[in-house]
Amino acid sequence: MLLSGLFFALMNVSVKWISHIPAIEIIWFRSLFSAMVTGFLLRTKAIPLLGNNKGSLLIRGVVGSISLILFFYTLQRIPLATAVTLQYLSPIFTTLLGIFILKEKIKGIQLLFFGLAFAGVIVIQGVDTRVDGLSALLGLVSAMASGIAYNLIRKLKQAEHPLVIMFYFPLVTLPIATPFLFTDWITPLGWDWLVLLWIGICAQNAQYFMTVAYQSGTVSKISSISYLGVIYALIFGYFLFEETYPIGAYLGMTMVLVGILLNLRVK
């Protein structure tokens, strides 16, 4: 999970590093790389590309696409650690939406922890003038879409191979992103091409190491380790983009992480 978090952090930094390239274009290249690699692995293992539960897989692809598009958009608009913190609200949405999608139950104390995390978002948005209301809202919608996607992954885990679930993301994202290229295209130059390739490599490695971690350990403990990604983001943001934060922003980030980790501990 430490390796997964590191590769996700490197991907996030790379997306922010080439902010002159539209987010939708970066996602198109990332999806193309993922489709080629995942499709090759499925062919090698003789696994049907489209799986069995096509409806649920398609919905998972759509919400996953929405989540990534909005996340990349916020990465390019607001400070790195703030964008990552907003994305890390996804476990809360996963738990809340699990009530309706998987018929799971939650304990009353978890609602208090959820409130603490959302209060942290309000604190961040209130004290950091670089975080406008639209970016904060898009970050929340991205996290909610991730929550839906995670529930669908859990619902499909006994019926579909993980590679099939992964394959539906680029399968849906490429048709969504392609029309935007005709109106919002900036030709990558020089090092841009290498960074775009690196984003694809980081994303694929991050997904692989995360899958291995979740298959090898207790979910709540593994999930807790993943939140070191905020520390990665703070370090990279400071040294690479000279990002600093008011004291209140650190307080808000802490509130979000404490609320989420306490929820995971209860689960």
C-alpha positions as CSV (number, residue, x, y, z in Angstrom):
1,M,0.0,0.0,0.0
2,L,3.0,2.3,0.6
3,L,4.1,1.7,-3.0
4,S,0.6,2.2,-4.3
5,G,0.3,5.5,-2.4
6,L,3.7,6.6,-3.8
7,F,2.7,5.8,-7.4
8,F,-0.7,7.6,-7.0
9,A,1.2,10.6,-5.5
10,L,3.7,10.6,-8.5
11,M,0.7,10.4,-10.9
12,N,-1.0,13.4,-9.1
13,V,2.2,15.4,-9.3
14,S,2.7,14.7,-13.0
15,V,-0.9,15.8,-13.7
16,K,-0.3,19.1,-11.9
17,W,3.1,19.4,-13.5
18,I,1.7,19.6,-17.0
19,S,-1.3,21.8,-16.1
20,H,-1.0,23.5,-19.6
21,I,-2.4,20.2,-21.0
22,P,-6.2,20.0,-20.5
23,A,-7.2,17.5,-17.8
24,I,-9.6,15.7,-20.3
25,E,-6.7,15.2,-22.7
26,I,-4.4,13.8,-20.0
27,I,-7.3,11.4,-19.0
28,W,-7.6,10.3,-22.7
29,F,-3.9,9.4,-22.9
30,R,-4.1,7.7,-19.5
31,S,-7.1,5.7,-20.6
32,L,-5.5,4.7,-23.8
33,F,-2.5,3.3,-22.0
34,S,-4.7,1.5,-19.5
35,A,-6.9,0.0,-22.3
36,M,-3.8,-1.3,-24.1
37,V,-2.1,-2.9,-21.0
38,T,-5.3,-4.3,-19.5
39,G,-6.6,-5.6,-22.8
40,F,-3.3,-7.3,-23.5
41,L,-3.3,-9.0,-20.0
42,L,-6.9,-10.2,-20.5
43,R,-6.1,-11.6,-23.9
44,T,-3.0,-13.3,-22.4
45,K,-5.1,-14.9,-19.7
46,A,-7.9,-15.8,-22.2
47,I,-10.5,-13.9,-20.1
48,P,-13.5,-12.5,-21.9
49,L,-13.1,-8.7,-22.2
50,L,-16.7,-7.7,-21.5
51,G,-17.4,-9.9,-18.5
52,N,-20.8,-11.2,-17.4
53,N,-22.6,-8.3,-15.6
54,K,-22.3,-5.8,-18.4
55,G,-24.9,-3.3,-16.9
56,S,-23.1,-3.0,-13.5
57,L,-19.7,-2.9,-15.2
58,L,-20.9,-0.1,-17.5
59,I,-22.2,1.9,-14.6
60,R,-18.9,1.3,-12.7
61,G,-17.0,2.6,-15.8
62,V,-19.2,5.7,-16.0
63,V,-18.9,6.8,-12.4
64,G,-15.2,5.9,-12.4
65,S,-14.7,8.1,-15.4
66,I,-16.7,11.0,-13.8
67,S,-14.6,10.7,-10.6
68,L,-11.2,10.8,-12.4
69,I,-12.2,13.6,-14.8
70,L,-13.3,15.8,-11.8
71,F,-10.3,14.8,-9.7
72,F,-7.8,15.7,-12.4
73,Y,-9.6,19.0,-12.9
74,T,-9.3,19.9,-9.2
75,L,-5.6,18.8,-9.2
76,Q,-4.9,21.5,-11.8
77,R,-7.0,24.2,-10.1
78,I,-6.2,24.0,-6.4
79,P,-3.2,23.1,-4.2
80,L,-2.1,19.4,-4.5
81,A,-2.7,18.3,-0.8
82,T,-6.2,19.9,-0.8
83,A,-7.3,18.1,-3.9
84,V,-6.0,14.8,-2.5
85,T,-7.7,15.4,0.8
86,L,-11.1,16.0,-0.9
87,Q,-10.7,12.8,-2.9
88,Y,-10.0,10.9,0.3
89,L,-13.6,11.6,1.4
90,S,-14.6,8.7,-0.9
91,P,-14.6,6.1,1.9
92,I,-17.3,8.1,3.7
93,F,-19.5,8.1,0.5
94,T,-18.6,4.4,0.1
95,T,-20.1,3.7,3.5
96,L,-23.1,5.9,3.1
97,L,-24.0,4.6,-0.4
98,G,-23.3,1.0,0.8
99,I,-26.5,1.3,2.8
100,F,-28.5,1.5,-0.4
101,I,-26.3,-0.4,-2.9
102,L,-25.2,-3.3,-0.7
103,K,-27.8,-3.1,2.1
104,E,-25.1,-2.6,4.7
105,K,-25.7,-1.1,8.1
106,I,-23.8,1.7,9.9
107,K,-23.5,2.6,13.5
108,G,-24.7,5.9,14.9
109,I,-21.2,7.0,16.0
110,Q,-20.1,6.9,12.4
111,L,-22.5,9.8,11.5
112,L,-20.5,11.9,14.1
113,F,-17.2,11.0,12.3
114,F,-18.8,11.8,8.9
115,G,-19.8,15.2,10.2
116,L,-16.3,15.8,11.5
117,A,-14.8,15.0,8.1
118,F,-17.2,17.3,6.2
119,A,-16.7,20.1,8.7
120,G,-13.0,19.8,7.8
121,V,-13.8,20.4,4.2
122,I,-15.8,23.6,5.2
123,V,-12.8,24.7,7.2
124,I,-10.4,24.2,4.3
125,Q,-12.7,26.0,1.9
126,G,-13.2,28.9,4.3
127,V,-9.6,29.6,5.3
128,D,-7.7,28.9,2.0
129,T,-8.6,31.5,-0.6
130,R,-7.1,29.3,-3.4
131,V,-10.0,26.8,-2.9
132,D,-13.0,28.3,-4.6
133,G,-16.5,26.9,-4.1
134,L,-16.7,25.3,-7.5
135,S,-13.5,23.3,-7.0
136,A,-14.6,22.2,-3.6
137,L,-17.9,21.0,-5.0
138,L,-16.3,19.2,-7.9
139,G,-13.9,17.5,-5.4
140,L,-16.9,16.3,-3.4
141,V,-18.7,15.0,-6.5
142,S,-15.5,13.2,-7.5
143,A,-15.3,11.5,-4.1
144,M,-19.0,10.6,-4.3
145,A,-18.6,9.0,-7.7
146,S,-15.6,7.0,-6.3
147,G,-17.9,5.8,-3.5
148,I,-20.4,4.5,-6.0
149,A,-17.6,2.8,-8.0
150,Y,-16.1,1.2,-4.9
151,N,-19.5,-0.3,-4.0
152,L,-20.0,-1.7,-7.5
153,I,-16.5,-3.2,-7.3
154,R,-17.4,-4.9,-4.0
155,K,-20.7,-6.1,-5.5
156,L,-18.9,-7.6,-8.5
157,K,-15.9,-9.0,-6.8
158,Q,-17.3,-12.6,-6.7
159,A,-18.6,-12.5,-10.3
160,E,-15.9,-10.6,-12.3
161,H,-12.2,-10.8,-12.7
162,P,-10.4,-7.6,-11.4
163,L,-8.9,-7.0,-14.8
164,V,-12.4,-7.0,-16.4
165,I,-13.5,-4.4,-13.9
166,M,-10.4,-2.3,-14.6
167,F,-10.9,-2.7,-18.4
168,Y,-14.4,-1.1,-18.3
169,F,-12.8,2.2,-17.1
170,P,-11.0,3.0,-20.3
171,L,-13.7,1.3,-22.3
172,V,-16.2,4.0,-21.1
173,T,-13.7,6.9,-20.6
174,L,-12.3,6.9,-24.1
175,P,-15.6,7.5,-25.9
176,I,-16.5,10.2,-23.3
177,A,-13.2,12.1,-23.6
178,T,-12.7,11.8,-27.4
179,P,-15.2,14.5,-28.5
180,F,-13.6,17.0,-26.2
181,L,-10.3,16.6,-27.9
182,F,-11.7,18.3,-31.0
183,T,-12.5,21.5,-29.0
184,D,-9.9,21.5,-26.2
185,W,-6.7,19.9,-27.8
186,I,-3.2,21.2,-27.0
187,T,-0.4,19.3,-28.8
188,P,2.1,17.9,-26.2
189,L,5.6,19.0,-26.9
190,G,9.0,17.5,-25.9
191,W,8.9,16.2,-22.3
192,D,5.1,16.4,-22.3
193,W,5.0,13.0,-24.1
194,L,7.2,11.4,-21.5
195,V,5.2,12.8,-18.7
196,L,2.0,11.5,-20.2
197,L,3.5,8.0,-20.6
198,W,4.7,8.2,-17.0
199,I,1.2,9.1,-15.8
200,G,-0.1,5.9,-17.4
201,I,2.7,3.8,-15.9
202,C,2.1,5.3,-12.4
203,A,-1.6,4.7,-12.6
204,Q,-1.2,1.1,-13.7
205,N,1.4,0.3,-10.9
206,A,-0.7,2.1,-8.3
207,Q,-3.8,0.0,-9.2
208,Y,-1.7,-3.2,-9.2
209,F,-0.1,-2.7,-5.8
210,M,-3.4,-1.5,-4.3
211,T,-5.1,-4.7,-5.5
212,V,-2.3,-6.9,-4.1
213,A,-2.5,-5.0,-0.7
214,Y,-6.3,-5.5,-0.4
215,Q,-6.0,-9.1,-1.3
216,S,-3.3,-9.7,1.3
217,G,-4.4,-7.8,4.5
218,T,-7.3,-6.5,6.6
219,V,-9.2,-3.9,4.7
220,S,-9.5,-1.3,7.5
221,K,-5.8,-1.5,8.3
222,I,-4.7,-1.3,4.6
223,S,-7.1,1.6,4.0
224,S,-5.6,3.5,6.9
225,I,-2.1,3.2,5.4
226,S,-3.4,4.7,2.1
227,Y,-4.0,8.0,3.8
228,L,-0.3,8.7,4.0
229,G,-1.0,9.9,0.4
230,V,-1.8,13.3,2.0
231,I,1.7,13.4,3.5
232,Y,3.1,12.6,0.1
233,A,1.0,15.4,-1.4
234,L,2.1,18.0,1.2
235,I,5.8,17.1,0.7
236,F,5.6,17.1,-3.2
237,G,3.5,20.3,-3.2
238,Y,6.0,22.1,-1.0
239,F,9.1,21.2,-2.8
240,L,7.9,21.1,-6.4
241,F,5.2,23.7,-6.5
242,E,6.2,25.9,-3.5
243,E,2.7,25.3,-2.0
244,T,2.2,26.4,1.6
245,Y,-1.0,26.5,3.7
246,P,-2.5,28.6,6.4
247,I,-2.8,26.9,9.8
248,G,-6.5,26.6,9.4
249,A,-6.0,24.5,6.3
250,Y,-3.9,22.0,8.2
251,L,-6.6,21.8,10.8
252,G,-9.2,21.1,8.2
253,M,-7.1,18.3,6.6
254,T,-6.6,16.8,10.0
255,M,-10.3,16.9,10.7
256,V,-11.0,15.1,7.4
257,L,-8.4,12.4,8.0
258,V,-9.4,11.8,11.7
259,G,-13.1,11.5,10.7
260,I,-12.3,9.0,8.0
261,L,-9.8,6.9,10.0
262,L,-12.2,6.7,13.0
263,N,-14.9,5.5,10.7
264,L,-12.6,2.8,9.3
265,R,-11.8,1.8,12.9
266,V,-15.5,1.4,13.7
267,K,-16.1,-0.6,10.5
